[in-house]
Amino acid sequence: MDYSKMKPESLMMSYGYKPSLSEGAIKCPIFQTSTFVFKNAQEGKNFFEVAYGLREKGQNEELGLIYSRLNNPDLEILENRLCLWDKAEDCAVFESGMSAISTAMMEIMKPGDLLLYSRPVYGGTDHFINHFLKKLNITAIGFLATDSKEAIIEKIEASGLADRLTMIHIETPANPTNALIDIEMCADIKKKYTTSEKEVILSVDNTYMGPIWQHPLKHGADLVLYSATKYIGGHSDVIAGACLGSKELMGRIKGLRTFLGNMAGPWTGWLLMRSLETLKVRMEQQAINAKHVAEYLQNHPKVEKVYYLGFIEQNANAREIEIFKKQYTSAGAMIAFDIKGGEKEAFSFLDSLQLIKLAVSLGGTESLAEHPQTMTHADVPTEDKNAMHISEKLVRISVGVEHYTDLIADIEQALK
Ligand SMILES: *Cc1c(COP(=O)(O)O)cnc(C)c1O
């Protein structure tokens, strides 16, 4: 059978693993080892020559393992499996989403460069951009989901650093209100500022919708970034991250990972491989549950407005509807809503939930609820909070795999 024609979900249990190399074990063992024994000194020399880029890999050369900071079977097999969902050439897995994002940014940009990014981005990313990268003399300018291409280009020109634009980083849908950004529009801006000397790299943090419901590489992105802590891990029991893209770009990013030493360990790799087997069934069920929960909220008298992509036809403008149809195959499983009242009512609702837990993070098997304004987005400037409807009455829910009637019953009693 032709494995390359199969759907990713059919390959998550076996792809890239040879049982005969591990005593016939059906599952890839945890290779809890720091280093690997070479057959002879010449083999060690060969592996290092390729690993350190001293020469290209020979056509039929089989490369072996060296040291677990460079490669480890749990890491490599996991990376090969992650590539299947996004149809990426290569992947690097990290010990957290933040290490994937920060390593990619540090590899792509250098002091004096300009970064364009969508606002608001994940709080950790925002802090890294506006504190650490600033210290490296990297200037960042933000744009909102509502800004037009022309308005964004105007901002780039006004910065006086248009010729130093090297990276565009976006998050779509934006957290927590599901505002959409057009990846193809960002790819056009990338092309406009790419010259023969420097390519502008477009990266998309796909944590909210990936790797099942959005595939940014298809729309012109160069890098896809994940907090694998969320849907990919999916059980709220591991912190991890991933970055995917072309062989060339990933070669650079993996190079920096080797020297920062922030690769995922074998235990994290093994946990994520286990999670990937159920990724699609989990996410599909979460999306079905989210639809039921959103519809319930929509009709509740104590709810003012529901931010859910399944309602986009009713709520959004033509441009957003077009982006949704182009980029997404599902409305996802993240919902936010304005409760009637303010912080007091929102907190009272959160404190009354029983089955749904009051916690940040998202994408796990259990449903979670939180208050973005005072929790995940506490650090976001007031101006952005206002523009993105992150007000005191906003509550965010990550819908899990419980039975939706139990989730709705919990929400009903908490609203009461
Ligand atoms: C959680 C999250 C991150 C950070 O990932 P960690 O695994 O916590 O380091 C980055 N981006 C988004 C959109 C996230 O939700």
The ligand as a Gaussian input file, in Angstrom:
#p B3LYP/6-31G(d) Opt

LIG

0 1
 C       -0.030000      28.450000      25.314000
 C        0.305000      29.196000      24.099000
 C        1.641000      29.505000      23.791000
 C        2.790000      29.159000      24.700000
 O        2.986000      27.791000      24.785000
 P        3.670000      27.045000      26.064000
 O        3.618000      25.622000      25.663000
 O        2.864000      27.385000      27.268000
 O        5.061000      27.575000      26.164000
 C        1.882000      30.173000      22.614000
 N        0.887000      30.548000      21.776000
 C       -0.404000      30.279000      22.048000
 C       -1.465000      30.717000      21.086000
 C       -0.735000      29.606000      23.214000
 O       -2.031000      29.358000      23.478000

